């Protein structure tokens, strides 16, 4: 019986073959010739264009269980003219996470995502990328955490604000608890993207700006995202209590939606209504 990992590699091979067969030589600048028995490109042509060995590429199409680097996958994506969805599928079949991409600099969020944020009228919510940059938000989030549109994009980062933005830090009733927690969760992300040079630049900058970050970062504590209750002290309406949850964005694994839901019986919903209508 074929195990699930072997099935995945077979699926990868079949995916590569179908994508190879749909490309005409003219699309990649090769002569059509007269001896082509099947449509599409030959294996040796794909291997040459991608800069990899023919034998190794043949093994890939045959579904052999070999390790594929990110660089090879990116090269194949370009040679096979894959669109975004196909590229994501290729990385998934190869059991590789998509290379870190800073979605913050890619422009506006999809309208559908912004509509979800806007529908959460009394729940502060925002979307962050893999580097924890905030790249989308709703009105409630601005009323509680500050107007994100007025924050420099290089500082519009959840970790940076927790340690370097006084107005943001002062919101937390138990700032030290939440600051240590955010470091522990952020380190998990850094471990997954250890090759990203941005990680070292960002953390070194924070070490210089915040003695607390410098001290706690060196402790190497880790903790994945879990259910969290946030108690905030807002300068206008006073105490706010939220349940905090994180959700993956289905069509973009580099994005997460973070939602603060008012805890019933704390008066938070009424206070949020006042904030968003004032």
NULO-708422 format. One record per residue (C-alpha): x, y, z. Coordinates in steps of 0.1 Angstrom, whole numbers, padded with zeros to 4 digits, always signed. Last residue first. Layout:
N
XYZ...
This chain:
278
-0184+0588+0183-0201+0559+0167-0171+0534+0168-0162+0544+0204-0197+0543+0218-0204+0509+0203-0171+0496+0217-0181+0508+0252-0215+0490+0248-0197+0458+0237-0171+0460+0265-0197+0461+0294-0179+0432+0310-0208+0407+0309-0199+0393+0276-0163+0394+0266-0157+0416+0235-0141+0397+0206-0106+0408+0196-0099+0393+0161-0065+0386+0145-0065+0377+0108-0034+0359+0096-0015+0363+0064+0014+0344+0048-0008+0313+0041-0028+0333+0015-0059+0317+0001-0073+0305+0035-0063+0334+0057-0053+0318+0089-0072+0327+0120-0060+0342+0154-0081+0347+0185-0082+0372+0213-0111+0373+0238-0115+0409+0248-0120+0429+0280-0121+0467+0279-0115+0490+0309-0118+0527+0305-0140+0544+0279-0117+0573+0268-0081+0565+0277-0086+0528+0271-0074+0504+0298-0070+0469+0282-0076+0434+0295-0067+0409+0269-0079+0373+0272-0058+0348+0252-0066+0315+0235-0033+0301+0222-0006+0310+0197+0025+0290+0200+0049+0295+0230+0086+0299+0230+0111+0311+0256+0146+0319+0243+0157+0338+0273+0177+0363+0252+0145+0378+0238+0135+0387+0274+0165+0409+0281+0168+0427+0248+0130+0432+0247+0131+0447+0281+0161+0470+0272+0141+0483+0243+0155+0504+0214+0188+0486+0208+0173+0451+0212+0145+0462+0189+0170+0470+0161+0187+0437+0166+0154+0419+0164+0144+0436+0131+0178+0432+0114+0181+0395+0124+0146+0387+0113+0149+0406+0080+0177+0383+0069+0151+0355+0064+0170+0323+0068+0154+0317+0103+0119+0318+0088+0102+0289+0108+0123+0298+0139+0113+0334+0136+0076+0325+0137+0082+0306+0169+0101+0335+0183+0071+0358+0177+0050+0336+0200+0075+0338+0229+0081+0375+0223+0043+0381+0223+0039+0363+0256+0067+0383+0273+0049+0416+0262+0015+0403+0273+0027+0395+0308+0048+0427+0311+0019+0449+0299-0006+0437+0326-0033+0464+0322-0023+0468+0285-0033+0502+0269-0001+0519+0281+0020+0498+0256+0001+0512+0226+0005+0549+0237+0041+0542+0245+0050+0528+0211+0084+0510+0213+0079+0476+0230+0044+0464+0220+0045+0487+0189+0075+0469+0175+0060+0435+0182+0027+0442+0164+0044+0460+0135+0033+0493+0120+0067+0508+0127+0081+0504+0092+0047+0515+0078+0049+0548+0097+0018+0551+0118-0010+0574+0107-0030+0548+0089-0028+0526+0120-0050+0551+0139-0047+0540+0175-0052+0507+0194-0088+0510+0204-0105+0533+0179-0082+0521+0151-0091+0485+0158-0128+0493+0158-0125+0510+0124-0111+0479+0108-0075+0468+0099-0052+0457+0071-0014+0453+0066-0002+0450+0102+0034+0438+0101+0038+0405+0120+0067+0393+0098+0044+0366+0084+0018+0392+0075-0008+0408+0097-0045+0413+0094-0065+0434+0119-0096+0432+0141-0112+0453+0168-0146+0437+0175-0175+0461+0177-0182+0465+0140-0168+0432+0127-0182+0437+0093-0154+0460+0084-0128+0432+0088-0147+0408+0067-0152+0435+0040-0114+0442+0040-0109+0405+0033-0133+0405+0004-0119+0437-0010-0085+0420-0014-0059+0438+0006-0042+0468-0009-0007+0469-0020+0021+0443-0020+0043+0460+0005+0026+0445+0036+0026+0411+0020+0062+0407+0030+0069+0373+0016+0086+0344+0034+0092+0315+0011+0061+0293+0009+0064+0264+0032+0077+0232+0017+0060+0198+0016+0068+0194-0021+0031+0191-0028+0025+0223-0008+0052+0242-0027+0037+0232-0060+0002+0241-0049+0014+0276-0038+0029+0280-0073-0002+0269-0090-0023+0294-0070+0001+0322-0078+0003+0314-0116+0028+0289-0129+0048+0297-0161+0065+0263-0160+0099+0280-0162+0090+0305-0134+0076+0279-0110+0104+0255-0118+0129+0282-0107+0110+0289-0075+0108+0252-0067+0145+0248-0074+0153+0277-0051+0130+0264-0023+0150+0232-0023+0136+0198-0033+0142+0167-0012+0137+0134-0030+0109+0109-0027+0107+0097-0063+0074+0107-0080+0086+0099-0116+0083+0136-0124+0108+0144-0097+0131+0116-0108+0131+0130-0143+0142+0164-0128+0171+0147-0111+0182+0129-0142+0179+0161-0163+0200+0181-0139+0188+0216-0128+0192+0251-0143+0154+0257-0147+0157+0262-0185+0180+0232-0189+0157+0209-0168+0126+0221-0186+0143+0215-0220+0155+0180-0209+0120+0171-0199+0106+0179-0233+0082+0209-0237+0046+0208-0247+0026+0187-0271+0038+0152-0280+0056+0138-0310+0079+0167-0315+0101+0161-0345+0094+0191-0366+0110+0220-0347+0092+0245-0325+0122+0266-0318+0126+0277-0281+0118+0312-0268+0098+0301-0237+0063+0306-0250+0075+0295-0285+0083+0260-0272+0046+0255-0262+0037+0250-0226+0008+0226-0217+0029+0195-0215+0052+0209-0188+0023+0218-0166+0008+0183-0169+0041+0167-0162+0049+0189-0131+0015+0181-0116+0020+0143-0122+0053+0144-0104+0039+0163-0075+0010+0139-0072+0035+0110-0071+0054+0129-0044+0022+0133-0024+0013+0097-0028+0047+0087-0015+0041+0108+0016+0006+0093+0021+0018+0057+0021+0014+0034-0009+0000+0000+0000
